Amino acid sequence: MVGTFIAFLFLGVGALVGLYQFTEIPDRLAEAEFETTTVYYAGATPDQPGEVMGQFAEQRRERVDYDTLPPYIGQAVAAGEDRTFFSNRGISVRGIVRALINNLSGGQQQGASTLTQQYVERFYMNTTKSYLGKAQEAILALKLTRKESKEEIMERYLNTIYFGRDSYGIQTAAQSYFGKNAADLTVAEIAVIAALIPSPNNWDPAVNPDESEQRWNIILDKMVEEGWLDAGERAGLEFPQTVEYERSQTYAGPNGYILEMVRKELIDSGAVKEEQLSTGGLKIVTTIEKDVQDQAVAAAAALRSGEMSGGATPAEGMKIGITSVDPATGAIVAMYGGADYLTDFSNRATTAIQAGSTFKPFTLVAGLENGVSLSSRYDGNSPQRFPEWEGGQKDVSNFGNDSFGNIDLVDATADSVNTVYAALNIEIGPDKTADVAKRAGAKAEPLVVPSNVLGSDEVRPLDMAAAYATFAAQGIHHDPYLVHQVTWPEGEVAYTGSSQAEQVFEADVMADATYAMTQVVERGSGEGWIKPIGVPVAGKTGTSTSNLSAWFVGYTPTLATSVALSQVGADGISFETITPFGNNARGQALTQVTGSTWPAALWARYMDPVLDMPKYAAVRDFPPRANVGPTPTATARPTQTAEPTQEPTEEAPAEVQVPGNLVGRMSGDAESAIINAGLVPAIRTEESEDVPQGLVIRVEPGSGSTLPTGQTVTIVVSAGPPEPEWTPEPEPTPTPTPTPTPTPTPSPTVDGQGQGNGNGNGGNG
């Protein structure tokens, strides 16, 4: 290793001597005329740029002369970036040797940039990482130090550097952070600004106050060590308060949320530096399809304005998050995080809220992977006690405390039956549900507790759209992404976004899960609003405890979309019950906002025109139901296998009688009696003024009838009294405010976790 280093050292010295002789100082880069970075909608190319979504900060720069600034400004910057700046020759030999040894030994790649080298990089060369480029940078730093004074170099550096908050140069930074001119900055204030240079947006005091103050202390301590600041004065300094940042109009409106996500995705990728997004003249093409995005924005505006609800408007604190993901690629084709980024920085498409019953499909998939079939039957009555629940036994209730008798998983999914899904989750294990949610992309580390099936976990609408896109893609998962491609002004590609495909579920399992979720729309909680659009849709409603969140997540073979509503209180942070407004799909005044109400209505309003677009109308039908799992039997319950004997077995009778005494009993009891008689039960509900809900009205054929073994007997179960008919007013008059009816109180949950009410009674809430 030592021999290698010595060889490299001699070669390096010889090369540097040659480079020094032949390297000339080039013309300065035109950073004073930096090009604005432009962000485009999907489909843009270098030849056809397409429609512009937005632009990253036109440069805000006001140059200042170094001799008008107090000396501690340059000293504070040197303390943070290059303590030997005022005495070195433009490079640090010690730093170069240290970096070379580290790089040759296989350590993390290091540079050895002095402040003068940073100045060269920004003023003459642009960013370089190659050894040759770094050598040229060092040579230029040496030559410029001989040609330009330290004051000239510091002045140009201070007028060039990016300080965050769309501010280029020390003068604009002083105004953005402290509302004053650079010449008026105090020592404490310039230390804050100097500390920002390595990562301006991350170390902004408004974003990360603890890290910012820690960096501030380091700058001041180094100034004391260099003799630039008196220790006594240092001891008396307090961390200063910055002014509130007013972001430029670049971020106004719904697109501001997307632009901020574009910025974050690119910075996190490492493909471009933070400052290059605003100065490099980049062309960024996103995955956002303008025609689809326009429909999302229009639908959200229609709900908020009252256009969708006959003039009734939601509470001011109600928030809307919408995301659409292409199942074939993971591309985010539309995203709505709010009406205006400048008035609310929280992107509601990426803000986690309780999932409610939109988590049930993960348990369904887990069951299908672990020996359960769609025909498996469970007790759907309510309430039921589960001793296995976290924190001890718990009573789980269905929405409205409805009982459904003994039902299969298709019916349980369509009607969002909590008691069935609680039992299924305990049977297979909550860890299986969490694992499916993780593989689908709903959350990196989901909760592993029995209540996770009912949506006690908090998830982001973006991730739920991506998870359901995995279902739509027949088990192939793509991580969602927003940036398609980035190019430099000369046309060179700087970054290409994509997502690797991974088969995380079997296609047959997806086919069965999708079939069950289509029944949510065909005859369940999503029927009222979504079925009328006339396109096959699979999806799930969801509502959390106390109606703090309400969802509909649905998909076709070509597009997956999540819609999530929530409401914040006066503080703008804490969640509160969503205030009901308007009517349900049958024209009745809402007493609560659940997944089958405005989330489903908004999903339909948005998706109806989108699914008629040629790209999304190309494939309509889902793969057929695959019927994975065990073959259903007439009993639909586990039976004990008979011991083998030498005696001939007795054949079952060819005909049996329909049992008696079934009228007035619970539907589950009637089912058991019919199964024990060798017949197959089928449930049908019927409204009744006389028979309480959940009890048997009659059986067809009637008790005592003789039928062949295996014949179906229909159990007619009371659905309770019919709801009063709604009659519209003869003249358009203001709708009187209805007296709210008591809302069903869900069972208490552990630590306030969601009960996951999915509004499974077909949209009556």
C-alpha positions in Angstrom: 0.0 0.0 0.0 2.8 2.4 0.9 4.6 1.6 -2.3 1.5 2.2 -4.3 1.0 5.5 -2.6 4.6 6.6 -3.3 4.3 5.6 -6.9 1.0 7.6 -7.2 2.6 10.5 -5.4 5.5 10.8 -7.8 3.2 10.3 -10.8 0.9 12.8 -9.4 3.6 15.4 -8.8 4.8 15.0 -12.4 1.3 15.2 -13.8 0.5 18.4 -11.7 3.7 20.1 -13.0 2.7 19.4 -16.5 -0.9 20.5 -16.0 0.2 23.7 -14.3 2.3 24.6 -17.3 -0.4 24.0 -19.9 -3.6 25.0 -17.9 -4.9 28.4 -18.7 -7.5 30.3 -16.7 -10.7 30.0 -18.7 -13.5 32.5 -19.1 -15.8 32.7 -16.2 -19.0 30.7 -16.3 -22.1 32.7 -16.9 -23.6 32.1 -13.4 -24.8 35.7 -13.5 -27.1 34.5 -16.3 -28.0 31.2 -14.9 -30.8 29.5 -16.8 -34.0 28.7 -15.0 -34.8 25.0 -14.5 -38.1 24.1 -16.2 -40.4 21.3 -15.1 -42.7 19.7 -17.7 -45.7 17.4 -17.7 -45.3 13.9 -19.0 -44.5 13.5 -22.7 -42.1 16.3 -23.2 -39.0 15.7 -25.3 -35.9 17.9 -26.2 -37.5 18.5 -29.6 -41.0 19.0 -28.2 -40.8 20.4 -24.7 -44.5 20.1 -24.1 -46.5 21.9 -21.4 -44.7 23.6 -18.5 -45.8 22.7 -15.0 -43.5 25.1 -13.3 -40.0 26.6 -12.9 -37.5 26.5 -10.2 -36.6 29.9 -8.8 -35.5 32.4 -11.2 -32.4 33.6 -9.5 -32.7 36.1 -6.8 -29.3 37.8 -6.5 -28.1 41.3 -5.6 -24.4 41.6 -5.8 -22.5 43.5 -3.0 -18.9 44.7 -2.8 -16.8 42.9 -0.2 -15.4 46.2 1.2 -19.0 47.2 2.2 -19.3 44.2 4.5 -18.0 43.9 8.0 -15.0 41.6 8.2 -16.7 38.9 10.3 -18.9 37.9 7.3 -15.9 36.6 5.4 -14.4 35.2 8.5 -17.6 33.3 9.4 -17.8 31.7 6.0 -14.1 30.8 6.1 -14.7 29.2 9.5 -17.2 26.9 8.1 -15.7 26.1 4.7 -11.9 26.7 4.9 -10.2 27.9 8.0 -6.9 28.5 6.2 -8.5 30.5 3.4 -6.8 33.8 4.2 -3.3 32.2 4.4 -3.3 29.2 2.0 -2.3 29.2 -1.7 -5.7 28.0 -2.9 -5.3 24.4 -2.1 -4.7 22.2 0.9 -1.8 19.8 0.4 -2.7 18.0 3.6 -6.3 17.6 2.5 -5.2 16.3 -0.9 -2.9 13.7 0.6 -5.5 12.6 3.1 -8.2 12.2 0.4 -5.8 10.3 -1.9 -4.8 7.8 0.8 -8.5 7.3 1.7 -9.6 6.8 -1.9 -6.7 4.4 -2.7 -7.5 2.3 0.4 -11.1 1.8 -0.7 -12.7 4.3 1.7 -15.7 6.5 0.9 -14.7 8.8 -1.9 -13.4 12.1 -0.6 -12.5 15.5 -2.1 -10.1 18.1 -0.7 -11.8 21.3 -1.8 -10.7 24.6 -0.3 -13.0 27.6 -0.5 -10.9 28.7 -3.5 -11.5 25.4 -5.2 -15.3 25.7 -4.5 -15.0 29.2 -6.1 -13.3 27.7 -9.1 -15.9 25.0 -9.4 -18.8 27.5 -9.3 -17.2 30.3 -11.3 -15.1 28.5 -13.9 -15.6 24.7 -14.2 -18.9 23.4 -13.0 -19.1 20.3 -10.8 -16.5 17.6 -11.3 -15.7 14.3 -9.5 -13.0 12.8 -11.7 -9.3 12.8 -10.6 -8.4 14.8 -13.7 -11.2 17.3 -13.1 -10.1 17.7 -9.5 -6.5 18.2 -10.6 -7.5 20.9 -13.0 -9.6 22.5 -10.3 -6.6 22.5 -7.9 -4.3 24.0 -10.6 -6.8 26.8 -11.3 -7.1 27.5 -7.6 -3.3 27.9 -7.4 -3.2 30.2 -10.4 -6.2 32.3 -9.4 -4.7 32.8 -5.9 -1.7 34.4 -7.6 -3.8 36.5 -9.9 -6.7 37.6 -7.6 -6.7 38.9 -4.0 -8.3 37.0 -1.2 -10.9 39.7 -1.0 -11.8 39.4 -4.7 -12.1 35.6 -4.4 -14.3 35.9 -1.2 -16.4 38.6 -2.8 -17.2 36.5 -5.9 -17.7 33.4 -3.8 -20.2 35.3 -1.5 -22.1 36.6 -4.5 -22.3 33.2 -6.2 -23.1 30.7 -3.5 -26.6 29.3 -2.9 -27.9 29.8 0.6 -31.4 28.2 0.3 -34.8 29.9 0.2 -34.2 30.6 -3.5 -31.4 33.0 -2.5 -28.2 33.4 -4.4 -25.5 35.5 -2.8 -25.1 36.9 0.6 -27.3 40.0 0.1 -30.4 38.0 -0.9 -29.7 35.5 1.8 -29.6 38.2 4.5 -33.0 39.5 3.3 -34.5 36.0 3.1 -33.4 34.9 6.6 -33.3 38.2 8.6 -35.0 40.8 6.5 -32.0 43.1 6.3 -29.0 44.0 4.2 -25.9 41.9 4.4 -23.9 44.9 5.7 -26.2 45.0 8.7 -25.9 41.4 9.7 -24.7 40.7 13.3 -22.1 38.1 14.1 -24.8 35.7 15.4 -26.8 36.1 12.2 -24.0 35.6 9.7 -23.0 32.5 11.6 -26.5 31.1 10.9 -26.1 31.9 7.2 -22.5 30.5 7.0 -23.7 27.3 8.6 -26.2 26.7 5.7 -23.7 26.4 2.9 -23.2 22.6 2.8 -26.9 21.8 2.8 -29.1 25.0 2.7 -32.6 23.5 2.6 -31.9 20.8 5.2 -30.2 23.2 7.7 -32.7 26.0 7.4 -33.6 26.9 11.0 -37.3 26.8 10.0 -36.9 23.2 8.8 -34.3 21.7 11.2 -33.8 24.1 14.1 -31.7 21.7 16.3 -29.3 20.9 13.5 -29.1 24.5 12.5 -28.2 25.6 16.0 -25.6 22.9 16.3 -23.9 24.1 13.1 -24.2 27.7 14.3 -22.2 26.8 17.5 -19.5 25.1 15.4 -19.0 28.2 13.3 -18.7 30.5 16.3 -16.3 28.2 18.1 -14.1 28.0 15.1 -14.1 31.8 14.8 -12.9 32.0 18.4 -10.2 29.4 17.8 -8.9 31.4 14.8 -8.9 34.7 16.8 -11.7 36.2 14.7 -14.1 36.5 17.6 -13.6 37.3 21.3 -14.5 34.4 23.6 -16.4 36.8 25.9 -18.5 38.1 23.0 -19.1 34.5 21.9 -20.4 33.5 25.3 -23.0 36.3 25.2 -24.4 35.4 21.7 -27.9 33.8 21.4 -29.2 31.9 18.5 -31.2 34.4 16.4 -34.7 34.1 15.2 -35.1 34.0 11.4 -38.0 35.7 9.6 -40.9 33.7 8.1 -40.0 32.6 4.6 -42.4 33.7 1.9 -41.9 31.2 -0.9 -42.0 32.5 -4.5 -45.2 32.1 -6.6 -43.5 29.2 -8.4 -45.2 27.0 -5.7 -48.6 28.6 -5.9 -51.7 26.3 -6.4 -51.9 22.5 -6.4 -48.8 22.0 -8.6 -46.6 23.4 -5.8 -46.9 20.1 -4.0 -45.7 18.2 -7.1 -42.8 20.6 -7.7 -41.6 20.2 -4.1 -41.7 16.4 -4.5 -39.8 16.7 -7.8 -37.1 18.7 -6.0 -36.9 16.2 -3.1 -36.8 13.1 -5.4 -33.9 14.5 -7.4 -31.9 15.7 -4.4 -32.4 12.3 -2.7 -31.3 10.5 -5.9 -27.9 12.3 -5.8 -28.2 13.0 -9.6 -28.1 16.8 -9.2 -27.2 19.1 -6.4 -29.7 21.2 -4.7 -28.4 24.5 -6.2 -28.3 23.0 -9.7 -32.1 22.7 -9.7 -32.4 26.4 -9.6 -29.3 27.4 -11.6 -28.4 24.7 -14.0 -31.0 25.3 -16.7 -32.2 21.7 -16.3 -35.2 20.3 -18.2 -37.2 18.0 -16.0 -39.9 15.8 -17.4 -42.3 14.4 -14.8 -44.7 11.4 -15.0 -47.7 13.7 -14.3 -50.1 13.5 -17.2 -51.7 17.0 -17.6 -55.2 15.8 -18.8 -55.4 13.4 -15.8 -54.0 15.9 -13.4 -56.5 18.5 -14.6 -59.4 16.1 -13.8 -58.1 15.5 -10.3 -57.8 19.2 -9.5 -61.2 19.9 -11.0 -62.9 17.1 -9.0 -61.4 18.3 -5.7 -62.4 21.8 -6.5 -66.0 20.6 -7.3 -66.2 18.9 -3.9 -64.8 21.8 -2.0 -67.0 24.4 -3.7 -70.3 22.6 -3.2 -70.8 21.8 -6.9 -70.9 18.1 -6.2 -73.2 18.4 -3.2 -76.0 20.8 -4.2 -74.3 23.8 -2.7 -73.3 22.1 0.6 -69.7 22.8 1.4 -67.3 20.9 3.7 -65.7 22.4 6.8 -62.7 24.7 6.1 -60.4 22.2 7.8 -61.3 19.3 5.5 -58.3 18.0 3.5 -58.2 16.0 0.3 -55.5 13.7 -0.9 -55.6 12.1 -4.4 -53.0 9.9 -6.1 -53.1 7.9 -9.3 -50.4 5.3 -10.2 -49.8 3.4 -13.4 -49.8 -0.3 -12.4 -47.5 -1.2 -15.4 -44.7 1.2 -14.4 -45.2 2.7 -10.9 -45.3 6.2 -12.5 -47.4 8.7 -10.6 -49.7 10.1 -13.3 -51.6 12.5 -11.0 -51.4 13.9 -7.5 -53.5 16.3 -5.6 -52.1 17.3 -2.2 -54.2 20.4 -1.6 -55.5 23.6 -3.1 -52.5 25.8 -2.6 -49.0 24.9 -1.4 -48.4 28.5 -0.3 -51.1 28.4 2.3 -50.7 24.8 3.5 -47.3 23.1 3.1 -48.7 19.7 4.1 -49.1 17.5 1.1 -52.2 15.4 1.9 -51.3 12.8 -0.7 -48.1 12.1 1.3 -49.5 12.7 4.8 -50.2 9.5 6.7 -53.7 8.9 8.2 -55.5 5.9 9.5 -56.3 3.4 6.8 -59.7 2.1 8.0 -61.0 -0.8 6.1 -58.8 -0.2 3.0 -56.4 -2.5 4.9 -58.7 -5.5 4.7 -57.6 -6.5 1.2 -54.1 -7.2 2.7 -55.7 -9.7 5.1 -57.7 -11.2 2.3 -54.6 -11.7 0.2 -52.8 -13.2 3.2 -55.6 -15.6 3.8 -55.6 -16.6 0.1 -51.9 -17.3 0.4 -52.4 -19.4 3.5 -55.1 -22.0 2.7 -58.2 -19.9 2.8 -60.5 -19.5 -0.2 -63.1 -16.9 -1.2 -65.7 -19.6 -0.3 -64.5 -20.0 3.2 -67.3 -19.0 5.6 -67.2 -17.1 8.9 -69.5 -15.8 11.5 -70.5 -12.3 10.4 -72.7 -11.5 13.4 -72.1 -8.4 15.6 -70.7 -7.8 18.2 -68.2 -10.6 18.8 -65.6 -10.9 21.5 -62.0 -11.7 20.6 -59.7 -12.6 23.5 -56.7 -12.6 21.2 -56.9 -8.9 20.6 -54.0 -6.7 21.7 -54.4 -5.6 25.3 -56.8 -8.4 26.1 -60.2 -9.5 25.0 -62.2 -7.0 22.8 -65.6 -6.7 21.4 -65.5 -6.0 17.7 -68.6 -4.6 16.0 -69.7 -4.2 12.4 -70.6 -0.8 11.0 -74.0 0.0 12.5 -73.7 -3.2 14.5 -75.2 -5.1 11.6 -75.2 -8.9 11.7 -74.7 -10.9 8.5 -74.9 -14.5 9.7 -72.5 -17.1 8.3 -71.0 -15.6 5.1 -68.1 -16.2 2.7 -65.2 -13.8 2.1 -66.8 -12.4 -1.0 -69.8 -11.2 1.0 -67.6 -10.1 3.9 -65.5 -8.0 1.5 -68.4 -6.5 -0.3 -70.1 -5.5 3.0 -66.9 -4.7 4.9 -67.7 -7.0 7.8 -65.4 -6.3 10.6 -66.1 -9.4 12.7 -65.3 -11.7 9.8 -62.1 -10.0 9.0 -61.1 -9.8 12.7 -61.5 -13.6 12.9 -59.6 -14.2 9.6 -56.7 -12.0 10.8 -56.4 -13.9 14.1 -56.7 -17.2 12.2 -53.8 -16.5 9.8 -51.8 -14.2 12.1 -51.5 -10.4 12.0 -47.9 -10.8 10.8 -49.2 -12.2 7.6 -51.4 -9.1 7.0 -48.4 -6.9 7.8 -46.2 -8.8 5.4 -48.7 -8.5 2.5 -49.1 -4.7 3.2 -45.3 -4.4 3.1 -44.9 -6.4 -0.1 -47.6 -4.4 -1.8 -45.9 -1.2 -0.9 -48.4 0.2 1.6 -45.9 0.8 4.4 -42.3 -0.2 5.1 -43.0 -1.4 8.6 -46.7 -2.0 9.2 -48.1 -2.7 12.7 -48.2 -6.3 13.7 -51.3 -6.4 15.9 -54.8 -7.9 15.4 -56.3 -4.5 14.8 -54.2 -3.9 11.8 -56.9 -5.5 9.6 -59.3 -2.8 10.7 -56.9 0.0 9.6 -55.4 1.0 12.9 -52.1 1.8 11.1 -51.5 5.1 9.4 -50.6 5.1 5.7 -50.1 7.6 3.0 -52.6 7.9 0.1 -49.6 7.8 -2.3 -48.5 4.4 -0.9 -52.0 3.0 -0.9 -52.4 3.9 -4.6 -49.1 2.1 -5.2 -50.2 -0.9 -3.2 -53.5 -1.3 -5.0 -51.6 -0.8 -8.3 -49.7 -4.0 -7.3 -53.1 -5.8 -7.2 -54.0 -4.3 -10.6 -50.7 -5.5 -12.1 -51.5 -9.1 -11.0 -49.0 -9.1 -8.2 -46.1 -7.1 -9.9 -45.0 -4.3 -7.7 -43.2 -1.0 -8.7 -42.1 1.6 -6.3 -43.9 4.9 -7.3 -41.8 7.6 -8.9 -42.5 11.1 -10.2 -39.5 12.2 -12.4 -39.2 10.6 -15.8 -36.0 12.3 -17.1 -33.7 15.2 -16.4 -31.4 16.7 -19.1 -28.7 19.4 -19.0 -29.1 22.5 -21.3 -26.8 20.8 -23.8 -29.1 17.7 -24.0 -27.0 15.3 -21.9 -29.2 13.1 -19.7 -28.5 13.8 -16.0 -31.1 11.4 -14.6 -33.7 8.8 -15.7 -36.4 7.7 -13.3 -37.8 4.3 -13.3 -38.9 1.5 -11.0 -37.8 -2.2 -11.0 -40.6 -4.7 -11.4 -40.9 -7.4 -8.7 -43.5 -10.2 -8.6 -44.6 -10.1 -5.0 -47.9 -12.1 -5.3 -49.2 -14.9 -7.4 -51.5 -13.9 -10.3 -54.2 -16.4 -9.2 -54.3 -14.9 -5.7 -54.6 -11.4 -7.2 -57.4 -12.6 -9.5 -59.4 -13.8 -6.5 -58.7 -10.7 -4.4 -59.7 -8.5 -7.3 -62.9 -10.4 -7.8 -63.9 -9.9 -4.1 -63.1 -6.2 -4.4 -65.2 -5.8 -7.5 -68.1 -6.9 -5.4 -67.6 -3.8 -3.2 -68.6 -1.8 -6.3 -71.1 -4.1 -7.8 -73.2 -4.7 -4.6 -71.4 -3.3 -1.6 -70.2 -0.1 0.0 -69.0 1.4 -3.2 -72.1 0.7 -5.3 -74.0 4.0 -4.9 -71.4 6.3 -6.5 -68.9 4.2 -8.5 -71.0 1.5 -10.1 -72.9 4.1 -12.3 -69.8 5.0 -14.2 -70.2 1.7 -16.0 -66.6 0.4 -15.9 -65.4 -2.6 -14.0 -63.7 -1.3 -10.8 -62.2 -3.2 -7.8 -61.7 -1.3 -4.6 -62.4 -0.8 -1.0 -64.0 1.9 1.2 -62.5 2.7 4.6 -63.4 4.8 7.6 -61.4 5.2 10.8 -62.7 5.5 14.4 -64.6 8.7 15.0 -64.6 9.4 11.3 -61.2 11.0 11.4 -60.4 9.7 8.0 -62.4 8.3 5.1 -61.1 6.6 2.0 -61.9 5.0 -1.3 -59.0 3.2 -3.1 -59.9 1.6 -6.4 -58.4 0.3 -9.6 -58.9 -0.9 -13.1 -56.3 -2.9 -15.0 -54.8 0.3 -16.2 -54.9 2.7 -13.3 -55.0 2.7 -9.5 -56.3 5.7 -7.6 -56.6 6.6 -3.9 -58.9 9.3 -2.5 -58.5 10.2 1.2 -60.4 12.8 3.2 -59.5 14.1 6.7 -60.1 17.2 8.7 -57.8 19.3 10.9 -58.7 21.5 13.8 -58.1 25.2 14.3 -54.4 24.5 15.0 -54.0 23.1 11.5 -52.4 20.0 12.8 -54.5 17.8 15.0 -57.2 15.6 13.3 -60.9 15.8 14.1 -64.1 14.1 13.0 -64.9 15.1 9.4 -68.0 17.3 9.5 -70.9 15.8 7.5 -72.3 17.8 4.7 -74.6 17.2 1.7 -76.5 14.0 0.9 -75.6 10.4 0.1 -76.1 8.7 -3.2 -79.8 8.2 -2.4 -80.4 11.8 -1.7 -80.6 11.5 2.1 -78.8 13.9 4.4 -75.5 12.6 5.6 -75.0 12.3 9.4 -71.4 11.2 9.0 -68.7 11.1 6.3 -67.6 7.5 5.6 -65.7 5.9 2.8 -68.8 5.2 0.8 -69.9 8.8 0.8 -67.7 11.7 -0.4 -64.5 9.6 -1.0 -66.4 7.2 -3.3 -68.2 10.1 -4.9 -65.0 12.1 -5.5 -63.3 9.0 -6.9 -66.1 8.5 -9.4 -66.2 12.2 -10.3 -62.5 12.2 -11.0 -62.2 8.8 -12.7 -65.3 8.8 -14.9 -63.7 11.1 -17.6 -60.2 9.6 -17.1 -61.3 6.1 -17.7 -62.8 7.2 -21.0 -59.4 8.4 -22.2 -58.0 6.0 -24.9 -55.0 5.0 -22.7 -57.1 3.9 -19.8 -60.0 2.5 -21.8 -57.8 0.0 -23.7 -58.3 -2.7 -21.1 -61.5 -3.0 -19.2 -61.9 -6.5 -17.8 -60.0 -8.1 -15.0 -58.7 -11.7 -15.2 -61.4 -14.2 -14.2 -61.7 -15.5 -10.6 -59.2 -18.3 -10.1 -60.7 -20.0 -7.0 -57.5 -20.6 -5.2 -57.6 -22.5 -1.9 -59.7 -25.5 -0.8 -62.8 -26.6 -2.7 -65.9 -25.5 -0.8 -68.2 -28.2 0.6 -71.9 -28.2 1.5 -71.0 -27.7 5.2 -68.6 -25.0 4.6 -67.1 -25.9 8.0 -64.3 -28.3 8.9 -65.6 -31.8 9.5 -64.0 -34.7 11.4 -62.6 -37.4 9.2 -64.2 -40.8 9.9 -62.0 -43.7 11.1 -61.6 -46.4 8.5 -63.4 -49.6 9.3 -64.1 -52.9 7.7 -67.9 -52.2 7.9 -69.6 -50.7 4.9 -70.5 -47.1 5.4 -74.1 -46.1 5.5 -75.1 -44.1 2.5 -76.6 -40.7 3.1 -80.4 -40.5 2.6 -81.5 -39.4 -0.8 -84.1 -37.0 0.6 -84.2 -34.9 3.7 -86.7 -32.5 5.4 -86.2 -28.8 5.9 -85.8 -28.3 9.7 -88.5 -26.6 11.6 -88.6 -23.9 14.3 -86.3 -21.6 12.3 -88.5 -18.5 12.1 -87.5 -15.9 14.6 -84.1 -17.4 15.2 -80.7 -15.8 14.5 -79.6 -16.4 10.9 -76.5 -18.2 11.9 -78.5 -20.7 14.0 -80.7 -21.4 11.0 -77.7 -21.9 8.7 -76.3 -24.5 11.1 -79.6 -26.4 11.3 -79.9 -26.5 7.5 -76.3 -27.6 7.1 -76.7 -30.4 9.7 -79.7 -31.6 7.8 -77.6 -32.1 4.6 -78.8 -29.0 2.8 -77.0 -25.9 1.6 -78.1 -22.5 3.1 -78.4 -19.3 1.1 -79.0 -15.9 2.7 -81.3 -13.2 1.4 -82.3 -10.1 3.3 -85.7 -8.4 3.2 -87.0 -5.3 4.9 -89.5 -6.0 7.7 -91.6 -3.9 10.0 -92.3 -6.8 12.3 -89.2 -9.0 12.5 -86.1 -7.5 14.2 -83.0 -7.1 12.1 -80.9 -10.3 11.8 -83.7 -12.7 12.7 -85.2 -15.2 10.2 -88.5 -14.2 8.6 -89.0 -17.5 6.7 -87.2 -20.2 4.8 -87.9 -21.2 1.2 -89.0 -24.0 0.8 -90.7 -24.0 4.1 -90.0 -26.1 7.2 -91.1 -29.8 6.7 -90.6 -29.7 2.9 -88.8 -32.8 1.5 -85.8 -32.1 -0.7 -82.9 -34.0 -2.2 -79.7 -34.0 -0.2 -77.5 -31.0 -1.1 -80.4 -28.9 -2.3 -80.3 -25.1 -1.5 -82.6 -23.6 1.1 -83.0 -19.8 1.1 -83.1 -18.2 4.5 -84.9 -14.8 4.4 -83.4 -12.6 7.1 -84.8 -9.3 8.3 -82.9 -6.2 7.3 -85.0 -4.1 9.6 -87.7 -1.6 8.7 -87.5 0.2 5.4 -85.9 3.6 5.4 -88.4 6.5 4.9 -88.7 7.5 1.3 -87.1 10.7 0.4 -89.3 13.1 -1.5 -87.8 16.2 -3.1 -89.2 19.6 -2.3 -91.7 20.8 -5.0 -89.9 24.1 -5.3 -86.2 24.9 -5.0 -86.1 26.2 -1.5 -83.2 26.2 1.0 -82.7 22.8 2.5 -83.5 22.8 6.2 -80.8 21.6 8.4 -81.6 18.0 9.4 -81.5 17.0 13.0 -78.5 14.8 13.3 -79.2 11.2 14.3 -77.0 9.6 16.8 -74.0 8.1 15.0 -73.1 4.5 15.7 -70.4 4.4 18.4 -67.6 2.0 17.4 -66.1 -0.1 20.0 -63.1 1.5 21.8 -59.8 0.5 20.4 -56.4 0.1 21.9 -54.5 3.5 22.1 -57.2 5.1 20.0 -56.5 2.9 17.0 -59.0 2.8 14.2 -61.9 0.4 14.2 -61.8 0.4 10.4 -65.5 0.9 9.7 -65.9 0.4 5.9 -69.5 1.5 5.7 -70.3 -2.0 4.6 -74.1 -1.7 4.4 -74.1 -0.4 0.8 -73.7 3.3 1.3 -76.4 4.2 3.8 -73.9 6.3 5.7 
